[in-house]
Amino acid sequence: MDWFTDLFAQAQQWLFEQVVQPLGFGLGLGNRLEEAYDGTGWLLVGLIQVLLMLVVIRSLERWRPVESQQDRRAVRVDVIYTLIHRLGLFRLAMFFSLDPLLDMVSGEMRLAGLPTWQLDALWPGVTDLPWVSFLLYLLVFDFFNYWLHRAQHQFEWWWALHSLHHSQRSMSMWSDNRNHLLDDVLRDVFFVLLARFIGVEPGQFVALVAFSQLMENLQHANVRLWFGPVLERLFVSPRFHRLHHSIGIGHESGGKGTLGGHNFAVLFPVWDILFRTANFELRYDATGVRDQLEGEGARDYGRGFWAQQWLGLTRLAGALRPAAGQPLAGKPERP
C-alpha cells in the first residue's frame, strides 16, 4: 500500500498548492492553511469516490436496473446531496461550526479523567497489521451504526428527519446522502467522538468513512443484485438494503404502520441476524414511505433541496410538539 499512500500524498499536495492554497489566501484565510490541507485530503477522497461511482456502480445500474428511472428530477436532487458531502462542503461547514466544540468536549473529557481507549492495543502487534486494525475499527463503527440506525427508526423526532432519506421513490447510487443536514450532523458528531475515544488515527478515519460511503452507494444503487445465499449473510447487498427502503417492510414493524423495520445493518448483516431484524427474502419492492402514497392527506416531502430541508424541520417540530388529537408527525398512518 506504500505506493498508493505516496501517490495520494503527491496528489493531495498538488491539489493543495494549485487550488486550495491560492483560494485560501484570496479569501483571507491564510491562518487556516493547516486545516485547509486536511480538507484537501477529504476533497481528493470525494473526487475519487465520485469517479468510482460513475465508472463502476453506474455501469451496474445500466446492466441490470430494478426499475426505469421515471423521476429524474428526484435523482438530480440526490446528486446535489452527494456532491455537498463528497466534495467537502459539508465537512467545511462542520469544521467552522462544530470542530472547535468537539475539541472542547474532548478536552473536558480528558480533564474529567476519561482517557481514550486504544482499541488496537487489545491485540498486541495489531498496529503492525494495518488491514487487521482497519477491519477491527470497521466492525466497531458498523456495530454502533446499526444501533444508531435503529434509533433513527424508533424515536418519533428522529424519524421525522430520517424519513427524508426513505422518501426517495427512485432509488439510485446517489441516494445514500439524501439526508436532512441536521440528521447528518447528529450522526457525524457521534462518530467523530467515537473515533477519538477508541483512538482511530486521522488517516484511518478518512479510510473508514470513504470505504463505508462507497459500499453504501452500491447498496442504494438501482441494480438487481444480490450476493448469493452465503455472501448475502456476510455483506449488505443492494437487494438486502433495498428491502430496508421498501414501503411497508423496511421502515415499519410488521407492515402495520408502526416505526421499526428490517435490515438496519450498514455493512455487515450479522447485526440484523443477531438482533432478529434481518429479512433475506429475495424480492425487489417499490421504495418510499407509506404516508406519501397517492391519496387524500398524502405527506409532501418536498421536490427540491431546500424544500426537503424545510419540511424536515416542520416534521421535527410536529414530532416534538404534537397537536392535541393529531398523530405524531413523521409516523406513517395505520392502514
C-alpha positions as CSV (number, residue, x, y, z in Angstrom):
1,M,0.0,0.0,0.0
2,D,3.0,2.3,0.2
3,W,2.8,3.2,-3.5
4,F,-0.8,4.2,-3.1
5,T,-0.2,6.2,0.0
6,D,2.7,8.1,-1.7
7,L,0.6,8.7,-4.8
8,F,-2.3,10.0,-2.8
9,A,0.0,12.3,-0.8
10,Q,1.5,13.7,-4.0
11,A,-1.9,14.3,-5.5
12,Q,-3.1,16.0,-2.2
13,Q,0.0,18.2,-2.2
14,W,-0.6,19.2,-5.9
15,L,-4.3,20.0,-5.4
16,F,-3.5,22.0,-2.2
17,E,-0.8,24.1,-3.9
18,Q,-2.6,24.7,-7.2
19,V,-6.1,25.2,-6.0
20,V,-6.8,25.3,-2.3
21,Q,-3.9,27.4,-1.0
22,P,-4.4,30.2,-3.6
23,L,-8.1,30.2,-2.8
24,G,-7.4,30.3,0.9
25,F,-5.2,33.4,0.6
26,G,-7.7,35.0,-1.7
27,L,-10.4,34.6,0.9
28,G,-8.2,35.9,3.7
29,L,-7.9,32.5,5.4
30,G,-4.1,32.2,5.3
31,N,-4.0,31.4,9.0
32,R,-6.1,28.3,8.4
33,L,-4.0,26.6,5.8
34,E,-3.1,23.6,8.0
35,E,-6.8,22.8,8.4
36,A,-7.2,23.5,4.7
37,Y,-4.6,20.9,3.8
38,D,-6.5,18.3,5.8
39,G,-9.7,19.4,4.0
40,T,-7.8,18.9,0.7
41,G,-7.5,15.2,1.6
42,W,-11.3,14.9,2.1
43,L,-11.8,16.7,-1.3
44,L,-9.5,14.3,-3.1
45,V,-11.1,11.3,-1.5
46,G,-14.5,12.6,-2.6
47,L,-13.3,13.1,-6.2
48,I,-12.0,9.5,-6.3
49,Q,-15.3,8.3,-4.9
50,V,-17.4,10.1,-7.5
51,L,-15.1,8.7,-10.2
52,L,-15.6,5.2,-9.0
53,M,-19.3,5.7,-8.7
54,L,-19.6,6.9,-12.3
55,V,-17.3,4.2,-13.7
56,V,-18.2,1.1,-11.7
57,I,-21.6,1.5,-9.9
58,R,-23.3,3.4,-12.8
59,S,-22.3,0.5,-15.1
60,L,-24.0,-1.9,-12.8
61,E,-27.1,0.2,-12.8
62,R,-27.2,0.1,-16.6
63,W,-26.5,-3.6,-16.6
64,R,-29.5,-4.8,-14.5
65,P,-31.7,-2.0,-13.3
66,V,-34.5,-2.8,-10.9
67,E,-36.7,-0.2,-12.5
68,S,-36.6,2.5,-15.1
69,Q,-35.8,5.9,-13.6
70,Q,-39.0,7.8,-14.1
71,D,-38.4,10.7,-11.7
72,R,-35.1,12.1,-13.0
73,R,-35.5,15.4,-11.1
74,A,-35.6,13.5,-7.8
75,V,-32.4,11.7,-8.8
76,R,-30.7,15.1,-9.7
77,V,-31.5,16.4,-6.2
78,D,-29.8,13.4,-4.8
79,V,-26.7,14.2,-6.9
80,I,-26.7,17.6,-5.1
81,Y,-26.7,15.9,-1.7
82,T,-23.8,13.6,-2.8
83,L,-21.7,16.5,-4.1
84,I,-22.2,18.5,-1.0
85,H,-20.9,15.7,1.1
86,R,-18.2,14.2,-1.2
87,L,-16.6,17.5,-2.3
88,G,-16.1,18.7,1.2
89,L,-18.8,21.3,1.6
90,F,-20.4,19.6,4.5
91,R,-17.1,18.9,6.1
92,L,-16.1,22.6,5.7
93,A,-19.3,23.7,7.4
94,M,-18.7,21.1,10.2
95,F,-15.2,22.4,10.6
96,F,-16.0,26.0,11.1
97,S,-19.1,25.4,13.3
98,L,-18.6,22.1,15.2
99,D,-14.9,21.2,15.3
100,P,-14.0,23.8,17.9
101,L,-16.9,22.4,20.0
102,L,-15.7,18.9,19.6
103,D,-12.1,19.9,20.6
104,M,-13.5,21.5,23.7
105,V,-15.6,18.4,24.5
106,S,-12.5,16.1,24.1
107,G,-10.5,18.4,26.3
108,E,-13.2,18.3,29.0
109,M,-13.3,14.5,28.8
110,R,-9.5,14.4,29.4
111,L,-9.8,16.8,32.3
112,A,-12.5,14.7,33.8
113,G,-10.2,11.7,33.7
114,L,-11.9,9.9,30.8
115,P,-8.9,8.6,28.8
116,T,-9.2,7.5,25.3
117,W,-9.4,3.7,24.8
118,Q,-6.8,2.4,22.3
119,L,-8.8,-0.4,20.7
120,D,-6.0,-1.8,18.7
121,A,-4.0,-2.2,21.9
122,L,-6.2,-5.1,22.9
123,W,-4.4,-7.2,20.3
124,P,-0.6,-6.9,20.7
125,G,1.1,-6.2,17.4
126,V,-2.1,-5.2,15.5
127,T,-0.6,-1.8,14.7
128,D,1.9,-3.7,12.5
129,L,-1.0,-5.2,10.6
130,P,-2.9,-2.1,9.2
131,W,-5.6,-4.2,7.5
132,V,-6.4,-6.0,10.7
133,S,-6.5,-2.8,12.6
134,F,-8.8,-1.3,9.8
135,L,-11.2,-4.3,10.0
136,L,-11.3,-4.0,13.8
137,Y,-12.3,-0.4,13.6
138,L,-14.7,-1.1,10.8
139,L,-16.6,-3.7,12.9
140,V,-16.9,-1.3,15.9
141,F,-18.2,1.5,13.7
142,D,-20.6,-0.8,12.0
143,F,-21.9,-2.1,15.3
144,F,-22.7,1.4,16.5
145,N,-24.0,2.4,13.1
146,Y,-26.6,-0.4,13.4
147,W,-27.9,0.8,16.7
148,L,-27.8,4.4,15.6
149,H,-29.8,3.5,12.5
150,R,-32.4,1.6,14.6
151,A,-32.7,4.7,16.8
152,Q,-33.5,6.8,13.7
153,H,-36.4,4.4,13.1
154,Q,-37.5,4.1,16.7
155,F,-37.8,7.7,18.0
156,E,-40.5,9.8,16.5
157,W,-38.5,13.0,16.5
158,W,-35.5,11.3,14.7
159,W,-37.7,9.5,12.2
160,A,-39.2,13.0,11.4
161,L,-35.7,13.8,10.0
162,H,-34.6,10.4,8.7
163,S,-37.8,9.8,6.8
164,L,-36.5,12.2,4.2
165,H,-33.9,9.5,3.3
166,H,-36.7,7.0,2.8
167,S,-38.9,9.3,0.8
168,Q,-37.0,8.6,-2.4
169,R,-39.2,6.7,-4.8
170,S,-36.5,6.4,-7.5
171,M,-33.5,4.8,-5.7
172,S,-30.1,5.2,-7.2
173,M,-26.4,5.2,-6.3
174,W,-26.8,8.9,-5.4
175,S,-29.5,8.2,-2.7
176,D,-27.1,7.4,0.1
177,N,-26.5,11.1,1.1
178,R,-30.2,12.1,0.7
179,N,-30.5,13.1,4.4
180,H,-31.6,16.0,6.4
181,L,-28.5,18.0,7.2
182,L,-29.4,18.0,10.9
183,D,-29.6,14.2,10.8
184,D,-26.1,14.1,9.3
185,V,-24.8,16.5,11.9
186,L,-26.1,14.2,14.7
187,R,-24.5,11.1,13.2
188,D,-21.2,12.8,12.3
189,V,-20.7,14.2,15.8
190,F,-21.3,10.8,17.3
191,F,-18.8,9.0,15.1
192,V,-16.1,11.7,15.4
193,L,-16.4,11.4,19.2
194,L,-16.3,7.6,18.9
195,A,-13.2,7.8,16.7
196,R,-11.5,10.0,19.2
197,F,-12.5,7.8,22.2
198,I,-11.2,4.5,20.7
199,G,-8.1,6.0,19.2
200,V,-8.6,6.0,15.5
201,E,-5.9,7.8,13.7
202,P,-7.0,10.6,11.3
203,G,-5.8,8.7,8.2
204,Q,-7.6,5.6,9.3
205,F,-10.8,7.6,10.0
206,V,-10.8,9.0,6.4
207,A,-10.3,5.5,5.0
208,L,-13.1,4.1,7.2
209,V,-15.5,6.8,6.1
210,A,-14.6,6.6,2.4
211,F,-14.9,2.8,2.3
212,S,-18.3,2.8,4.1
213,Q,-19.6,5.5,1.8
214,L,-18.7,3.7,-1.4
215,M,-20.3,0.5,-0.1
216,E,-23.5,2.5,0.8
217,N,-23.5,3.9,-2.7
218,L,-23.5,0.4,-4.1
219,Q,-26.3,-0.7,-1.6
220,H,-28.6,2.1,-2.8
221,A,-27.9,1.5,-6.5
222,N,-30.7,0.8,-8.9
223,V,-29.4,-2.7,-9.6
224,R,-31.0,-6.1,-9.4
225,L,-28.1,-7.7,-7.5
226,W,-27.7,-10.0,-4.5
227,F,-24.6,-11.8,-3.3
228,G,-25.9,-15.4,-3.1
229,P,-27.2,-17.4,-0.1
230,V,-23.8,-17.3,1.8
231,L,-22.2,-13.9,1.0
232,E,-25.6,-12.3,1.4
233,R,-25.3,-13.0,5.1
234,L,-21.8,-11.6,5.3
235,F,-22.1,-8.3,3.4
236,V,-25.1,-6.0,2.8
237,S,-26.1,-6.2,-0.8
238,P,-28.2,-3.8,-2.9
239,R,-31.1,-6.3,-2.6
240,F,-30.8,-6.5,1.2
241,H,-30.7,-2.8,1.6
242,R,-33.5,-2.1,-0.9
243,L,-35.8,-4.1,1.2
244,H,-35.0,-1.7,4.1
245,H,-36.4,1.0,1.8
246,S,-39.4,-0.9,0.7
247,I,-42.8,0.5,1.6
248,G,-44.5,-1.3,4.5
249,I,-41.5,-3.6,5.1
250,G,-38.2,-1.8,5.7
251,H,-39.2,1.0,7.9
252,E,-42.3,-0.4,9.6
253,S,-42.8,-3.2,12.0
254,G,-45.0,-5.9,10.6
255,G,-46.2,-3.6,7.9
256,K,-48.7,-2.1,10.4
257,G,-47.6,1.5,10.2
258,T,-45.6,1.5,13.4
259,L,-42.0,2.5,13.5
260,G,-39.3,-0.1,13.3
261,G,-38.5,-2.3,10.3
262,H,-35.8,-4.6,9.0
263,N,-32.2,-4.7,7.6
264,F,-30.6,-1.8,9.6
265,A,-27.1,-3.0,9.1
266,V,-24.8,-0.7,7.1
267,L,-22.0,-3.1,6.1
268,F,-22.4,-6.5,7.9
269,P,-25.8,-8.2,8.2
270,V,-24.6,-10.1,11.2
271,W,-26.1,-7.4,13.5
272,D,-29.5,-7.9,11.9
273,I,-29.1,-11.6,12.3
274,L,-28.1,-11.4,16.0
275,F,-30.8,-8.9,17.0
276,R,-33.6,-10.5,14.9
277,T,-34.2,-7.7,12.4
278,A,-32.9,-9.5,9.2
279,N,-35.1,-10.2,6.2
280,F,-33.5,-12.2,3.5
281,E,-36.5,-12.5,1.2
282,L,-35.3,-12.4,-2.5
283,R,-37.6,-9.6,-3.6
284,Y,-37.5,-6.1,-5.1
285,D,-40.3,-3.9,-4.0
286,A,-41.3,-0.2,-4.5
287,T,-39.5,2.2,-2.2
288,G,-40.7,5.1,-0.3
289,V,-42.7,5.9,2.8
290,R,-46.3,4.7,3.3
291,D,-47.7,8.2,4.2
292,Q,-46.5,9.7,0.8
293,L,-48.7,7.3,-1.3
294,E,-51.2,8.9,-3.6
295,G,-54.5,9.8,-1.9
296,E,-56.1,12.3,0.4
297,G,-53.7,13.5,3.1
298,A,-50.5,12.2,1.4
299,R,-47.5,13.7,3.0
300,D,-45.3,16.0,1.0
301,Y,-41.5,15.5,1.5
302,G,-40.5,18.2,-1.0
303,R,-39.1,18.2,-4.5
304,G,-36.1,20.5,-4.2
305,F,-33.2,20.5,-1.8
306,W,-34.3,23.5,0.3
307,A,-38.0,22.4,0.4
308,Q,-36.9,19.0,1.7
309,Q,-34.8,20.6,4.4
310,W,-37.5,22.9,5.5
311,L,-40.2,20.3,5.5
312,G,-37.9,18.1,7.6
313,L,-37.7,20.8,10.3
314,T,-41.5,21.2,10.3
315,R,-41.9,17.4,10.8
316,L,-39.4,17.6,13.6
317,A,-41.3,20.5,15.3
318,G,-44.5,18.5,14.9
319,A,-42.9,15.4,16.4
320,L,-41.6,17.4,19.4
321,R,-44.9,19.2,19.9
322,P,-47.8,17.1,18.5
323,A,-51.1,18.8,18.3
324,A,-53.8,17.5,20.6
325,G,-55.6,14.6,19.0
326,Q,-53.3,14.5,16.0
327,P,-50.9,11.7,15.0
328,L,-47.2,12.3,15.6
329,A,-45.5,13.9,12.6
330,G,-43.3,11.6,10.7
331,K,-45.1,8.5,11.8
332,P,-46.8,6.6,8.9
333,E,-50.6,6.4,9.2
334,R,-52.0,3.0,10.0
335,P,-53.7,1.4,7.0
